[in-house]
Amino acid sequence: MPGAVLLVAATGVALVVALLLLLYLMSPLDHPKPLSLSGAHVVVTGGSSGIGKSIAIECFRQGAFLTLIARNEKRLLEAKKEIEKFSVNDKQ
Ligand SMILES: NC(=O)c1ccc[n+]([C@@H]2O[C@H](COP(=O)([O-])OP(=O)(O)OC[C@H]3O[C@@H](n4cnc5c(N)ncnc54)[C@H](OP(=O)(O)O)[C@@H]3O)[C@@H](O)[C@H]2O)c1
């Protein structure tokens, strides 16, 4: 009989520990940390126009370093010039 009580208690403790572990592992989903792009290096494929350029501008405004990838060099250089207006520090 004491063995059965011990087994039930151990199972209860194991369930509580498993529940706490699950809550701990899921906590980043509930309170996600904001992503800091300051000083990060972001590579944007298709960064010379459209959605890619908008993403590049937003990353640059948040202090990221950028590498833009596209085929047309002229459009890439135009995008670079436009994006550089959104610089937030001297290092960019
Ligand atoms: N805009 C929308 O509302 C929308 C909606 C749904 C899906 N999409 C999709 O999202 C993507 C981007 O849309 P967008 O409106 O931003 O288009 P976009 O203004 O035409 O921009 C496309 C970018 O990708 C580059 N690119 C194209 N082919 C490439 C290749 N083979 N290698 C490297 N770079 C390449 C282009 O530069 P180069 O031509 O110089 O290489 C340009 O920088 C497209 O696939 C589009 O179909 C867009």
The ligand as a Gaussian input file, in Angstrom:
#p B3LYP/6-31G(d) Opt

LIG

0 1
 N        3.869000      43.340000     -54.929000
 C        2.855000      42.533000     -54.584000
 O        1.730000      42.977000     -54.281000
 C        3.072000      41.036000     -54.524000
 C        2.024000      40.228000     -54.085000
 C        2.243000      38.863000     -53.980000
 C        3.465000      38.307000     -54.336000
 N        4.471000      39.111000     -54.783000
 C        5.729000      38.513000     -55.133000
 O        6.752000      39.040000     -54.294000
 C        7.958000      39.164000     -55.044000
 C        8.452000      40.615000     -55.028000
 O        7.443000      41.457000     -55.524000
 P        7.743000      42.982000     -55.852000
 O        6.440000      43.625000     -56.161000
 O        8.567000      43.556000     -54.760000
 O        8.580000      42.814000     -57.218000
 P        9.624000      43.813000     -57.913000
 O        9.367000      45.240000     -57.532000
 O        9.647000      43.435000     -59.351000
 O       11.017000      43.411000     -57.228000
 C       11.647000      42.204000     -57.550000
 C       13.072000      42.299000     -57.039000
 O       13.702000      41.022000     -57.204000
 C       14.869000      41.173000     -58.028000
 N       14.997000      39.933000     -58.802000
 C       14.139000      39.440000     -59.721000
 N       14.615000      38.305000     -60.226000
 C       15.796000      38.064000     -59.596000
 C       16.778000      37.050000     -59.698000
 N       16.642000      36.041000     -60.558000
 N       17.866000      37.100000     -58.891000
 C       18.015000      38.129000     -58.013000
 N       17.143000      39.138000     -57.886000
 C       16.036000      39.098000     -58.670000
 C       14.588000      42.415000     -58.860000
 O       15.781000      43.037000     -59.328000
 P       16.452000      42.658000     -60.735000
 O       15.346000      42.551000     -61.731000
 O       17.420000      43.769000     -61.002000
 O       17.161000      41.343000     -60.512000
 C       13.912000      43.300000     -57.821000
 O       14.850000      43.877000     -56.942000
 C        7.653000      38.685000     -56.463000
 O        8.026000      37.329000     -56.568000
 C        6.144000      38.837000     -56.560000
 O        5.612000      37.933000     -57.485000
 C        4.286000      40.461000     -54.872000

